[in-house]
């Protein structure tokens, strides 16, 4: 459960982190990126543990609001799923031995589809 939250917050931060203040960015990076405790962060930044807790909760809420309004993370995840499905279908066609006559043409086209899909997934 906690891993899911860390992953979710990391993705939200990747998409919307630049919209946060430097302080908010720093606190989230220390908490989620470096896995520091509230106490460790408060000591490092010279503020109370409660202030760190409040900053994290406020910033998480802000990131979720950005996602609710803009939906970039959702679009990214959906696009990735669709591309993975394209690759799965391409691989299934590649392995179908009943397509002997047109197989070389199909395989050529499948390679183009796979290359495009992999290029998109890498970006």
N, CA, C and O atoms as a Tinker XYZ file with bonds, in Angstrom:
   492  protein
     1  N      0.833000   -1.205000    0.000000    73     2
     2  CA     0.000000    0.000000    0.000000    64     1     3
     3  C      0.869000    1.258000    0.000000    63     2     4     5
     4  O      0.644000    2.179000   -0.785000    81     3
     5  N      1.860000    1.285000    0.886000    73     3     6
     6  CA     2.726000    2.451000    0.953000    64     5     7
     7  C      3.518000    2.613000   -0.339000    63     6     8     9
     8  O      3.742000    3.732000   -0.800000    81     7
     9  N      3.949000    1.473000   -0.932000    73     7    10
    10  CA     4.685000    1.530000   -2.189000    64     9    11
    11  C      3.837000    2.196000   -3.265000    63    10    12    13
    12  O      4.342000    3.011000   -4.037000    81    11
    13  N      2.546000    1.852000   -3.320000    73    11    14
    14  CA     1.649000    2.465000   -4.297000    64    13    15
    15  C      1.582000    3.970000   -4.108000    63    14    16    17
    16  O      1.591000    4.723000   -5.082000    81    15
    17  N      1.515000    4.411000   -2.859000    73    15    18
    18  CA     1.450000    5.843000   -2.581000    64    17    19
    19  C      2.758000    6.528000   -2.998000    63    18    20    21
    20  O      2.744000    7.619000   -3.568000    81    19
    21  N      3.878000    5.877000   -2.708000    73    19    22
    22  CA     5.169000    6.447000   -3.099000    64    21    23
    23  C      5.247000    6.569000   -4.617000    63    22    24    25
    24  O      5.674000    7.599000   -5.138000    81    23
    25  N      4.837000    5.524000   -5.322000    73    23    26
    26  CA     4.837000    5.548000   -6.782000    64    25    27
    27  C      3.903000    6.632000   -7.313000    63    26    28    29
    28  O      4.261000    7.385000   -8.218000    81    27
    29  N      2.723000    6.701000   -6.750000    73    27    30
    30  CA     1.743000    7.710000   -7.167000    64    29    31
    31  C      2.280000    9.124000   -6.932000    63    30    32    33
    32  O      2.170000    9.986000   -7.804000    81    31
    33  N      2.853000    9.354000   -5.765000    73    31    34
    34  CA     3.389000   10.680000   -5.459000    64    33    35
    35  C      4.585000   11.009000   -6.351000    63    34    36    37
    36  O      4.772000   12.163000   -6.737000    81    35
    37  N      5.383000   10.012000   -6.675000    73    35    38
    38  CA     6.523000   10.229000   -7.570000    64    37    39
    39  C      6.050000   10.643000   -8.960000    63    38    40    41
    40  O      6.603000   11.558000   -9.569000    81    39
    41  N      5.021000    9.957000   -9.452000    73    39    42
    42  CA     4.467000   10.316000  -10.759000    64    41    43
    43  C      3.850000   11.713000  -10.743000    63    42    44    45
    44  O      4.079000   12.516000  -11.647000    81    43
    45  N      3.070000   11.987000   -9.707000    73    43    46
    46  CA     2.469000   13.320000   -9.599000    64    45    47
    47  C      3.558000   14.385000   -9.543000    63    46    48    49
    48  O      3.447000   15.432000  -10.180000    81    47
    49  N      4.607000   14.110000   -8.779000    73    47    50
    50  CA     5.719000   15.059000   -8.661000    64    49    51
    51  C      6.395000   15.254000  -10.022000    63    50    52    53
    52  O      6.738000   16.377000  -10.389000    81    51
    53  N      6.586000   14.160000  -10.769000    73    51    54
    54  CA     7.193000   14.274000  -12.096000    64    53    55
    55  C      6.385000   15.194000  -13.006000    63    54    56    57
    56  O      6.949000   15.989000  -13.757000    81    55
    57  N      5.068000   15.081000  -12.932000    73    55    58
    58  CA     4.214000   15.887000  -13.805000    64    57    59
    59  C      4.025000   17.319000  -13.315000    63    58    60    61
    60  O      3.994000   18.251000  -14.118000    81    59
    61  N      3.901000   17.496000  -12.012000    73    59    62
    62  CA     3.499000   18.805000  -11.494000    64    61    63
    63  C      4.499000   19.447000  -10.527000    63    62    64    65
    64  O      4.244000   20.534000  -10.007000    81    63
    65  N      5.619000   18.793000  -10.287000    73    63    66
    66  CA     6.584000   19.298000   -9.312000    64    65    67
    67  C      7.054000   20.724000   -9.566000    63    66    68    69
    68  O      7.297000   21.483000   -8.628000    81    67
    69  N      7.177000   21.079000  -10.833000    73    67    70
    70  CA     7.646000   22.429000  -11.162000    64    69    71
    71  C      6.627000   23.508000  -10.788000    63    70    72    73
    72  O      6.959000   24.693000  -10.758000    81    71
    73  N      5.410000   23.105000  -10.508000    73    71    74
    74  CA     4.380000   24.073000  -10.104000    64    73    75
    75  C      4.428000   24.363000   -8.601000    63    74    76    77
    76  O      3.757000   25.273000   -8.115000    81    75
    77  N      5.226000   23.581000   -7.875000    73    75    78
    78  CA     5.338000   23.748000   -6.419000    64    77    79
    79  C      6.416000   24.770000   -6.079000    63    78    80    81
    80  O      7.281000   25.083000   -6.897000    81    79
    81  N      6.344000   25.278000   -4.862000    73    79    82
    82  CA     7.403000   26.176000   -4.392000    64    81    83
    83  C      8.673000   25.359000   -4.173000    63    82    84    85
    84  O      8.623000   24.133000   -4.069000    81    83
    85  N      9.797000   26.040000   -4.104000    73    83    86
    86  CA    11.073000   25.347000   -3.867000    64    85    87
    87  C     11.024000   24.572000   -2.546000    63    86    88    89
    88  O     11.530000   23.453000   -2.458000    81    87
    89  N     10.416000   25.169000   -1.530000    73    87    90
    90  CA    10.314000   24.529000   -0.221000    64    89    91
    91  C      9.478000   23.252000   -0.301000    63    90    92    93
    92  O      9.859000   22.217000    0.246000    81    91
    93  N      8.337000   23.333000   -0.987000    73    91    94
    94  CA     7.484000   22.157000   -1.159000    64    93    95
    95  C      8.227000   21.060000   -1.923000    63    94    96    97
    96  O      8.146000   19.884000   -1.566000    81    95
    97  N      8.948000   21.450000   -2.972000    73    95    98
    98  CA     9.724000   20.485000   -3.745000    64    97    99
    99  C     10.757000   19.799000   -2.859000    63    98   100   101
   100  O     10.907000   18.578000   -2.891000    81    99
   101  N     11.464000   20.597000   -2.073000    73    99   102
   102  CA    12.520000   20.063000   -1.214000    64   101   103
   103  C     11.965000   19.070000   -0.193000    63   102   104   105
   104  O     12.520000   17.988000   -0.004000    81   103
   105  N     10.871000   19.445000    0.461000    73   103   106
   106  CA    10.276000   18.578000    1.482000    64   105   107
   107  C      9.800000   17.262000    0.862000    63   106   108   109
   108  O     10.056000   16.193000    1.418000    81   107
   109  N      9.109000   17.327000   -0.286000    73   107   110
   110  CA     8.635000   16.097000   -0.925000    64   109   111
   111  C      9.791000   15.216000   -1.390000    63   110   112   113
   112  O      9.728000   13.992000   -1.272000    81   111
   113  N     10.832000   15.827000   -1.912000    73   111   114
   114  CA    11.992000   15.036000   -2.348000    64   113   115
   115  C     12.641000   14.329000   -1.167000    63   114   116   117
   116  O     13.013000   13.160000   -1.268000    81   115
   117  N     12.776000   15.029000   -0.056000    73   115   118
   118  CA    13.380000   14.409000    1.122000    64   117   119
   119  C     12.503000   13.276000    1.663000    63   118   120   121
   120  O     13.005000   12.222000    2.055000    81   119
   121  N     11.188000   13.507000    1.678000    73   119   122
   122  CA    10.264000   12.534000    2.253000    64   121   123
   123  C     10.078000   11.318000    1.342000    63   122   124   125
   124  O     10.235000   10.180000    1.785000    81   123
   125  N      9.741000   11.561000    0.062000    73   123   126
   126  CA     9.453000   10.455000   -0.846000    64   125   127
   127  C     10.699000    9.967000   -1.591000    63   126   128   129
   128  O     10.874000    8.765000   -1.796000    81   127
   129  N     11.555000   10.896000   -1.991000    73   127   130
   130  CA    12.724000   10.517000   -2.774000    64   129   131
   131  C     13.824000    9.882000   -1.949000    63   130   132   133
   132  O     14.429000    8.891000   -2.357000    81   131
   133  N     14.081000   10.470000   -0.770000    73   131   134
   134  CA    15.177000    9.983000    0.074000    64   133   135
   135  C     14.694000    9.191000    1.281000    63   134   136   137
   136  O     15.494000    8.714000    2.086000    81   135
   137  N     13.363000    9.056000    1.397000    73   135   138
   138  CA    12.755000    8.246000    2.460000    64   137   139
   139  C     13.181000    8.689000    3.863000    63   138   140   141
   140  O     13.375000    7.864000    4.756000    81   139
   141  N     13.321000   10.012000    4.040000    73   139   142
   142  CA    13.649000   10.534000    5.372000    64   141   143
   143  C     12.380000   10.633000    6.205000    63   142   144   145
   144  O     11.291000   10.827000    5.664000    81   143
   145  N     12.518000   10.500000    7.508000    73   143   146
   146  CA    11.375000   10.628000    8.410000    64   145   147
   147  C     11.040000   12.107000    8.604000    63   146   148   149
   148  O     11.828000   12.988000    8.257000    81   147
   149  N      9.867000   12.358000    9.159000    73   147   150
   150  CA     9.479000   13.743000    9.458000    64   149   151
   151  C     10.511000   14.393000   10.381000    63   150   152   153
   152  O     10.891000   15.549000   10.198000    81   151
   153  N     10.952000   13.626000   11.371000    73   151   154
   154  CA    11.938000   14.130000   12.319000    64   153   155
   155  C     13.260000   14.485000   11.648000    63   154   156   157
   156  O     13.853000   15.524000   11.938000    81   155
   157  N     13.717000   13.613000   10.749000    73   155   158
   158  CA    14.969000   13.874000   10.040000    64   157   159
   159  C     14.867000   15.122000    9.165000    63   158   160   161
   160  O     15.794000   15.931000    9.107000    81   159
   161  N     13.730000   15.266000    8.489000    73   159   162
   162  CA    13.531000   16.436000    7.624000    64   161   163
   163  C     13.454000   17.702000    8.460000    63   162   164   165
   164  O     14.061000   18.715000    8.112000    81   163
   165  N     12.707000   17.652000    9.564000    73   163   166
   166  CA    12.565000   18.848000   10.408000    64   165   167
   167  C     13.918000   19.265000   10.973000    63   166   168   169
   168  O     14.217000   20.456000   11.066000    81   167
   169  N     14.721000   18.296000   11.346000    73   167   170
   170  CA    16.059000   18.594000   11.857000    64   169   171
   171  C     16.932000   19.216000   10.766000    63   170   172   173
   172  O     17.641000   20.194000   11.004000    81   171
   173  N     16.870000   18.643000    9.587000    73   171   174
   174  CA    17.685000   19.126000    8.463000    64   173   175
   175  C     17.290000   20.535000    8.039000    63   174   176   177
   176  O     18.148000   21.345000    7.688000    81   175
   177  N     15.982000   20.830000    8.070000    73   175   178
   178  CA    15.504000   22.135000    7.598000    64   177   179
   179  C     15.314000   23.146000    8.729000    63   178   180   181
   180  O     15.029000   24.317000    8.477000    81   179
   181  N     15.470000   22.699000    9.955000    73   179   182
   182  CA    15.360000   23.612000   11.088000    64   181   183
   183  C     13.960000   24.118000   11.369000    63   182   184   185
   184  O     13.772000   25.248000   11.820000    81   183
   185  N     12.980000   23.271000   11.100000    73   183   186
   186  CA    11.583000   23.618000   11.410000    64   185   187
   187  C     10.967000   22.456000   12.186000    63   186   188   189
   188  O     11.556000   21.380000   12.285000    81   187
   189  N      9.781000   22.686000   12.732000    73   187   190
   190  CA     9.156000   21.649000   13.555000    64   189   191
   191  C      8.697000   20.459000   12.710000    63   190   192   193
   192  O      8.472000   20.572000   11.505000    81   191
   193  N      8.570000   19.342000   13.371000    73   191   194
   194  CA     8.071000   18.130000   12.741000    64   193   195
   195  C      6.655000   18.366000   12.214000    63   194   196   197
   196  O      6.295000   17.899000   11.133000    81   195
   197  N      5.859000   19.099000   12.997000    73   195   198
   198  CA     4.484000   19.414000   12.598000    64   197   199
   199  C      4.454000   20.255000   11.321000    63   198   200   201
   200  O      3.591000   20.066000   10.464000    81   199
   201  N      5.403000   21.184000   11.204000    73   199   202
   202  CA     5.470000   22.025000    9.996000    64   201   203
   203  C      5.768000   21.160000    8.769000    63   202   204   205
   204  O      5.206000   21.383000    7.697000    81   203
   205  N      6.643000   20.182000    8.929000    73   203   206
   206  CA     6.967000   19.280000    7.822000    64   205   207
   207  C      5.737000   18.446000    7.458000    63   206   208   209
   208  O      5.397000   18.301000    6.283000    81   207
   209  N      5.081000   17.903000    8.475000    73   207   210
   210  CA     3.865000   17.112000    8.253000    64   209   211
   211  C      2.817000   17.945000    7.503000    63   210   212   213
   212  O      2.227000   17.484000    6.526000    81   211
   213  N      2.598000   19.167000    7.971000    73   211   214
   214  CA     1.607000   20.049000    7.331000    64   213   215
   215  C      1.991000   20.351000    5.882000    63   214   216   217
   216  O      1.133000   20.363000    4.999000    81   215
   217  N      3.270000   20.593000    5.639000    73   215   218
   218  CA     3.743000   20.886000    4.280000    64   217   219
   219  C      3.513000   19.688000    3.368000    63   218   220   221
   220  O      3.061000   19.844000    2.234000    81   219
   221  N      3.820000   18.501000    3.858000    73   219   222
   222  CA     3.624000   17.286000    3.051000    64   221   223
   223  C      2.151000   17.104000    2.726000    63   222   224   225
   224  O      1.795000   16.875000    1.570000    81   223
   225  N      1.289000   17.202000    3.733000    73   223   226
   226  CA    -0.153000   17.000000    3.504000    64   225   227
   227  C     -0.724000   18.052000    2.552000    63   226   228   229
   228  O     -1.501000   17.726000    1.655000    81   227
   229  N     -0.339000   19.311000    2.750000    73   227   230
   230  CA    -0.813000   20.395000    1.892000    64   229   231
   231  C     -0.328000   20.197000    0.448000    63   230   232   233
   232  O     -1.080000   20.402000   -0.504000    81   231
   233  N      0.921000   19.802000    0.308000    73   231   234
   234  CA     1.504000   19.615000   -1.021000    64   233   235
   235  C      0.903000   18.412000   -1.728000    63   234   236   237
   236  O      0.643000   18.470000   -2.930000    81   235
   237  N      0.679000   17.327000   -1.006000    73   235   238
   238  CA     0.013000   16.161000   -1.598000    64   237   239
   239  C     -1.365000   16.558000   -2.119000    63   238   240   241
   240  O     -1.749000   16.192000   -3.229000    81   239
   241  N     -2.096000   17.305000   -1.314000    73   239   242
   242  CA    -3.444000   17.755000   -1.702000    64   241   243
   243  C     -3.367000   18.599000   -2.984000    63   242   244   245
   244  O     -4.184000   18.453000   -3.893000    81   243
   245  N     -2.376000   19.470000   -3.027000    73   243   246
   246  CA    -2.180000   20.332000   -4.185000    64   245   247
   247  C     -1.884000   19.508000   -5.438000    63   246   248   249
   248  O     -2.443000   19.773000   -6.503000    81   247
   249  N     -1.017000   18.521000   -5.315000    73   247   250
   250  CA    -0.684000   17.669000   -6.464000    64   249   251
   251  C     -1.911000   16.908000   -6.961000    63   250   252   253
   252  O     -2.118000   16.778000   -8.167000    81   251
   253  N     -2.724000   16.404000   -6.027000    73   251   254
   254  CA    -3.950000   15.702000   -6.425000    64   253   255
   255  C     -4.933000   16.669000   -7.109000    63   254   256   257
   256  O     -5.634000   16.282000   -8.044000    81   255
   257  N     -4.981000   17.912000   -6.645000    73   255   258
   258  CA    -5.851000   18.905000   -7.294000    64   257   259
   259  C     -5.376000   19.215000   -8.712000    63   258   260   261
   260  O     -6.189000   19.334000   -9.629000    81   259
   261  N     -4.070000   19.344000   -8.892000    73   259   262
   262  CA    -3.528000   19.554000  -10.244000    64   261   263
   263  C     -3.924000   18.395000  -11.154000    63   262   264   265
   264  O     -4.358000   18.601000  -12.287000    81   263
   265  N     -3.771000   17.184000  -10.649000    73   263   266
   266  CA    -4.105000   16.008000  -11.459000    64   265   267
   267  C     -5.600000   15.979000  -11.776000    63   266   268   269
   268  O     -5.997000   15.642000  -12.892000    81   267
   269  N     -6.414000   16.328000  -10.802000    73   267   270
   270  CA    -7.863000   16.353000  -11.022000    64   269   271
   271  C     -8.223000   17.335000  -12.132000    63   270   272   273
   272  O     -9.093000   17.050000  -12.956000    81   271
   273  N     -7.563000   18.480000  -12.157000    73   271   274
   274  CA    -7.871000   19.508000  -13.152000    64   273   275
   275  C     -7.242000   19.226000  -14.506000    63   274   276   277
   276  O     -7.875000   19.449000  -15.538000    81   275
   277  N     -5.997000   18.735000  -14.521000    73   275   278
   278  CA    -5.256000   18.591000  -15.772000    64   277   279
   279  C     -5.200000   17.156000  -16.300000    63   278   280   281
   280  O     -5.157000   16.944000  -17.512000    81   279
   281  N     -5.200000   16.186000  -15.412000    73   279   282
   282  CA    -5.245000   14.785000  -15.807000    64   281   283
   283  C     -4.042000   14.260000  -16.581000    63   282   284   285
   284  O     -4.165000   13.276000  -17.311000    81   283
   285  N     -2.888000   14.893000  -16.435000    73   283   286
   286  CA    -1.707000   14.471000  -17.209000    64   285   287
   287  C     -1.228000   13.068000  -16.838000    63   286   288   289
   288  O     -0.870000   12.281000  -17.714000    81   287
   289  N     -1.222000   12.758000  -15.553000    73   287   290
   290  CA    -0.770000   11.439000  -15.124000    64   289   291
   291  C     -1.713000   10.359000  -15.654000    63   290   292   293
   292  O     -1.259000    9.324000  -16.143000    81   291
   293  N     -3.009000   10.595000  -15.560000    73   291   294
   294  CA    -4.002000    9.643000  -16.054000    64   293   295
   295  C     -3.820000    9.413000  -17.557000    63   294   296   297
   296  O     -3.838000    8.271000  -18.017000    81   295
   297  N     -3.644000   10.493000  -18.319000    73   295   298
   298  CA    -3.450000   10.371000  -19.764000    64   297   299
   299  C     -2.182000    9.585000  -20.064000    63   298   300   301
   300  O     -2.166000    8.749000  -20.968000    81   299
   301  N     -1.122000    9.848000  -19.314000    73   299   302
   302  CA     0.146000    9.144000  -19.491000    64   301   303
   303  C     -0.031000    7.648000  -19.252000    63   302   304   305
   304  O      0.420000    6.833000  -20.057000    81   303
   305  N     -0.680000    7.286000  -18.159000    73   303   306
   306  CA    -0.880000    5.881000  -17.810000    64   305   307
   307  C     -1.752000    5.180000  -18.857000    63   306   308   309
   308  O     -1.467000    4.047000  -19.247000    81   307
   309  N     -2.805000    5.848000  -19.305000    73   307   310
   310  CA    -3.685000    5.258000  -20.315000    64   309   311
   311  C     -2.953000    5.069000  -21.641000    63   310   312   313
   312  O     -3.105000    4.031000  -22.286000    81   311
   313  N     -2.168000    6.049000  -22.053000    73   311   314
   314  CA    -1.396000    5.942000  -23.288000    64   313   315
   315  C     -0.417000    4.782000  -23.202000    63   314   316   317
   316  O     -0.263000    4.013000  -24.152000    81   315
   317  N      0.233000    4.664000  -22.073000    73   315   318
   318  CA     1.195000    3.569000  -21.870000    64   317   319
   319  C      0.491000    2.215000  -21.976000    63   318   320   321
   320  O      1.010000    1.297000  -22.612000    81   319
   321  N     -0.680000    2.085000  -21.361000    73   319   322
   322  CA    -1.441000    0.833000  -21.443000    64   321   323
   323  C     -1.818000    0.515000  -22.894000    63   322   324   325
   324  O     -1.724000   -0.634000  -23.326000    81   323
   325  N     -2.247000    1.541000  -23.643000    73   323   326
   326  CA    -2.646000    1.335000  -25.029000    64   325   327
   327  C     -1.463000    0.888000  -25.880000    63   326   328   329
   328  O     -1.598000    0.000000  -26.721000    81   327
   329  N     -0.312000    1.500000  -25.662000    73   327   330
   330  CA     0.887000    1.128000  -26.420000    64   329   331
   331  C      1.314000   -0.293000  -26.065000    63   330   332   333
   332  O      1.713000   -1.059000  -26.943000    81   331
   333  N      1.233000   -0.645000  -24.800000    73   331   334
   334  CA     1.554000   -2.010000  -24.401000    64   333   335
   335  C      0.613000   -3.010000  -25.066000    63   334   336   337
   336  O      1.033000   -4.109000  -25.427000    81   335
   337  N     -0.648000   -2.641000  -25.231000    73   335   338
   338  CA    -1.609000   -3.503000  -25.925000    64   337   339
   339  C     -1.260000   -3.615000  -27.411000    63   338   340   341
   340  O     -1.367000   -4.697000  -27.987000    81   339
   341  N     -0.848000   -2.520000  -28.033000    73   339   342
   342  CA    -0.405000   -2.552000  -29.434000    64   341   343
   343  C      0.761000   -3.527000  -29.582000    63   342   344   345
   344  O      0.800000   -4.331000  -30.513000    81   343
   345  N      1.704000   -3.442000  -28.654000    73   343   346
   346  CA     2.864000   -4.341000  -28.706000    64   345   347
   347  C      2.445000   -5.802000  -28.516000    63   346   348   349
   348  O      2.960000   -6.695000  -29.188000    81   347
   349  N      1.517000   -6.031000  -27.604000    73   347   350
   350  CA     1.039000   -7.396000  -27.368000    64   349   351
   351  C      0.377000   -7.959000  -28.628000    63   350   352   353
   352  O      0.630000   -9.103000  -29.007000    81   351
   353  N     -0.460000   -7.162000  -29.267000    73   351   354
   354  CA    -1.138000   -7.597000  -30.499000    64   353   355
   355  C     -0.107000   -7.843000  -31.604000    63   354   356   357
   356  O     -0.190000   -8.835000  -32.329000    81   355
   357  N      0.857000   -6.938000  -31.726000    73   355   358
   358  CA     1.900000   -7.086000  -32.750000    64   357   359
   359  C      2.665000   -8.385000  -32.567000    63   358   360   361
   360  O      2.923000   -9.107000  -33.530000    81   359
   361  N      3.022000   -8.672000  -31.338000    73   359   362
   362  CA     3.767000   -9.895000  -31.056000    64   361   363
   363  C      2.924000  -11.144000  -31.335000    63   362   364   365
   364  O      3.438000  -12.160000  -31.802000    81   363
   365  N      1.636000  -11.052000  -31.045000    73   363   366
   366  CA     0.729000  -12.181000  -31.327000    64   365   367
   367  C      0.657000  -12.439000  -32.832000    63   366   368   369
   368  O      0.681000  -13.588000  -33.272000    81   367
   369  N      0.569000  -11.368000  -33.615000    73   367   370
   370  CA     0.514000  -11.513000  -35.077000    64   369   371
   371  C      1.829000  -12.087000  -35.590000    63   370   372   373
   372  O      1.837000  -12.954000  -36.464000    81   371
   373  N      2.932000  -11.601000  -35.046000    73   371   374
   374  CA     4.252000  -12.096000  -35.454000    64   373   375
   375  C      4.369000  -13.603000  -35.284000    63   374   376   377
   376  O      4.997000  -14.283000  -36.096000    81   375
   377  N      3.769000  -14.110000  -34.240000    73   375   378
   378  CA     3.905000  -15.520000  -33.898000    64   377   379
   379  C      2.874000  -16.416000  -34.582000    63   378   380   381
   380  O      2.936000  -17.639000  -34.456000    81   379
   381  N      1.921000  -15.808000  -35.309000    73   379   382
   382  CA     0.877000  -16.580000  -35.987000    64   381   383
   383  C      1.446000  -17.203000  -37.262000    63   382   384   385
   384  O      1.742000  -16.497000  -38.226000    81   383
   385  N      1.594000  -18.509000  -37.261000    73   383   386
   386  CA     2.227000  -19.217000  -38.383000    64   385   387
   387  C      1.273000  -19.439000  -39.566000    63   386   388   389
   388  O      1.709000  -19.901000  -40.621000    81   387
   389  N     -0.005000  -19.122000  -39.412000    73   387   390
   390  CA    -0.968000  -19.325000  -40.495000    64   389   391
   391  C     -0.932000  -18.200000  -41.535000    63   390   392   393
   392  O     -1.667000  -18.240000  -42.522000    81   391
   393  N     -0.098000  -17.225000  -41.317000    73   391   394
   394  CA    -0.055000  -16.073000  -42.229000    64   393   395
   395  C      1.147000  -16.172000  -43.174000    63   394   396   397
   396  O      1.775000  -15.159000  -43.480000    81   395
   397  N      1.464000  -17.355000  -43.628000    73   395   398
   398  CA     2.706000  -17.614000  -44.373000    64   397   399
   399  C      2.890000  -16.719000  -45.606000    63   398   400   401
   400  O      3.968000  -16.155000  -45.795000    81   399
   401  N      1.855000  -16.580000  -46.450000    73   399   402
   402  CA     2.022000  -15.834000  -47.699000    64   401   403
   403  C      2.309000  -14.354000  -47.472000    63   402   404   405
   404  O      3.190000  -13.776000  -48.108000    81   403
   405  N      1.567000  -13.757000  -46.571000    73   403   406
   406  CA     1.727000  -12.313000  -46.359000    64   405   407
   407  C      2.601000  -12.011000  -45.147000    63   406   408   409
   408  O      2.743000  -10.859000  -44.736000    81   407
   409  N      3.172000  -13.045000  -44.595000    73   407   410
   410  CA     3.902000  -12.872000  -43.337000    64   409   411
   411  C      5.065000  -11.891000  -43.453000    63   410   412   413
   412  O      5.253000  -11.084000  -42.543000    81   411
   413  N      5.847000  -11.923000  -44.518000    73   411   414
   414  CA     7.014000  -11.038000  -44.596000    64   413   415
   415  C      6.585000   -9.571000  -44.638000    63   414   416   417
   416  O      7.218000   -8.721000  -44.011000    81   415
   417  N      5.522000   -9.275000  -45.367000    73   415   418
   418  CA     5.018000   -7.904000  -45.425000    64   417   419
   419  C      4.472000   -7.488000  -44.055000    63   418   420   421
   420  O      4.741000   -6.394000  -43.561000    81   419
   421  N      3.698000   -8.397000  -43.464000    73   419   422
   422  CA     3.145000   -8.111000  -42.140000    64   421   423
   423  C      4.240000   -7.910000  -41.104000    63   422   424   425
   424  O      4.170000   -6.992000  -40.287000    81   423
   425  N      5.250000   -8.769000  -41.139000    73   423   426
   426  CA     6.339000   -8.656000  -40.166000    64   425   427
   427  C      7.068000   -7.327000  -40.303000    63   426   428   429
   428  O      7.463000   -6.721000  -39.307000    81   427
   429  N      7.240000   -6.883000  -41.523000    73   427   430
   430  CA     7.875000   -5.577000  -41.774000    64   429   431
   431  C      7.050000   -4.449000  -41.150000    63   430   432   433
   432  O      7.586000   -3.561000  -40.486000    81   431
   433  N      5.753000   -4.502000  -41.375000    73   431   434
   434  CA     4.863000   -3.468000  -40.823000    64   433   435
   435  C      4.804000   -3.546000  -39.297000    63   434   436   437
   436  O      4.767000   -2.517000  -38.623000    81   435
   437  N      4.795000   -4.752000  -38.762000    73   435   438
   438  CA     4.778000   -4.938000  -37.312000    64   437   439
   439  C      6.032000   -4.330000  -36.690000    63   438   440   441
   440  O      5.969000   -3.692000  -35.639000    81   439
   441  N      7.169000   -4.533000  -37.350000    73   439   442
   442  CA     8.420000   -3.951000  -36.832000    64   441   443
   443  C      8.318000   -2.431000  -36.761000    63   442   444   445
   444  O      8.812000   -1.823000  -35.812000    81   443
   445  N      7.683000   -1.812000  -37.754000    73   443   446
   446  CA     7.493000   -0.356000  -37.750000    64   445   447
   447  C      6.601000    0.059000  -36.574000    63   446   448   449
   448  O      6.890000    1.029000  -35.874000    81   447
   449  N      5.514000   -0.692000  -36.372000    73   447   450
   450  CA     4.590000   -0.404000  -35.264000    64   449   451
   451  C      5.325000   -0.544000  -33.933000    63   450   452   453
   452  O      5.198000    0.309000  -33.054000    81   451
   453  N      6.088000   -1.615000  -33.792000    73   451   454
   454  CA     6.812000   -1.831000  -32.537000    64   453   455
   455  C      7.837000   -0.729000  -32.291000    63   454   456   457
   456  O      7.987000   -0.251000  -31.166000    81   455
   457  N      8.539000   -0.328000  -33.346000    73   455   458
   458  CA     9.543000    0.721000  -33.189000    64   457   459
   459  C      8.886000    2.021000  -32.725000    63   458   460   461
   460  O      9.376000    2.676000  -31.806000    81   459
   461  N      7.782000    2.386000  -33.363000    73   459   462
   462  CA     7.043000    3.587000  -32.948000    64   461   463
   463  C      6.577000    3.482000  -31.500000    63   462   464   465
   464  O      6.695000    4.432000  -30.726000    81   463
   465  N      6.050000    2.321000  -31.149000    73   463   466
   466  CA     5.556000    2.108000  -29.778000    64   465   467
   467  C      6.688000    2.234000  -28.778000    63   466   468   469
   468  O      6.544000    2.913000  -27.761000    81   467
   469  N      7.811000    1.589000  -29.054000    73   467   470
   470  CA     8.950000    1.671000  -28.130000    64   469   471
   471  C      9.487000    3.105000  -28.039000    63   470   472   473
   472  O      9.875000    3.563000  -26.964000    81   471
   473  N      9.506000    3.811000  -29.188000    73   471   474
   474  CA     9.955000    5.212000  -29.163000    64   473   475
   475  C      9.059000    6.062000  -28.266000    63   474   476   477
   476  O      9.550000    6.891000  -27.498000    81   475
   477  N      7.761000    5.858000  -28.364000    73   475   478
   478  CA     6.823000    6.615000  -27.525000    64   477   479
   479  C      6.999000    6.245000  -26.049000    63   478   480   481
   480  O      7.002000    7.126000  -25.189000    81   479
   481  N      7.142000    4.977000  -25.757000    73   479   482
   482  CA     7.309000    4.550000  -24.361000    64   481   483
   483  C      8.595000    5.085000  -23.759000    63   482   484   485
   484  O      8.650000    5.325000  -22.553000    81   483
   485  N      9.617000    5.276000  -24.552000    73   483   486
   486  CA    10.898000    5.788000  -24.033000    64   485   487
   487  C     10.823000    7.260000  -23.689000    63   486   488   489
   488  O     11.605000    7.743000  -22.870000    81   487
   489  N      9.898000    7.984000  -24.298000    73   487   490
   490  CA     9.826000    9.444000  -24.088000    64   489   491
   491  C      9.087000    9.789000  -22.841000    63   490   492
   492  O      8.936000   10.967000  -22.518000    81   491
